[in-house]
Amino acid sequence: MKLRYLVIVIVLLALLSWLAYFFGKQQGNVQVTNIATNEVLIKEIAELASLEVQGNAEITESNMDNSDGIIQSIRKAFIEQTIHLNIPYVAKYGIQADSNTMEIIVKEDKSLLIRLPEAKLLSYEMRLDKATQSSTQGWLKSESYNSYNAVQQKLYKQARAEAEASIKNKEVAQEKLIGILKNYYKPLGYKVQVQFGDQKSIELFPVLETPAATTE
């Protein structure tokens, strides 16, 4: 009789151990899935991956041309107004991800497609406190705040437009984000693709092709 009770206890313990393992495994899978498809984390990663670019914007604005001659020399002496500005800038590139522009699709078991907007210029700031300027005035011209302000505004519009059109900086920002996503997803064991806008999707962990056999 005691042997029978002992067998029943062993069977019950084995069953309880299996149930604990099964539910623990299921809970683990749910937790990993939630981590992999958490849009808030992806948004934070996108913010972390932003690219900062620093440089100098420069412009020379003049009412004179580069021609020579007596008349041009006289004009330069009396009515020339040439303004040169050099202003450091800080441009920030990255992904502006939110619930309307980002989507995580679970395609099949451990296979994800992350759709993100293309990288763009997020902010552009000129460091006016570090600006350098120079001017050349003719005898009949005097320095004018309005003239400097107009040239400064023109420089800002031109420099910002160039920053917005920079394909290279946008690509570097996307590559930086891809690198961080690789580090994030690799331990999870997921097959992950990333798509920026309408661009072709990128496989984060591509399978290496087996080298073709060579014959002598």
Secondary structure, DSSP 8 states (H G I E B T S, - for coil): -HHHHHHHHHHHHHHHHHHHHHHHHHHHHHHHHHHHT-HHHHHHHHHHT-EEEEEEEEEEEES--S--SHHHHHHHHHH-EEEEEEEEEEEEEE----TTT-EEEEEETTEEEEEE---EEEEEEE-GGG-EEEEEE-TT----HHHHHHHHHHHHHHHHHHHHT-HHHHHHHHHHHHHHHHHHHGGGT-EEEEEETTS--EESS-----------
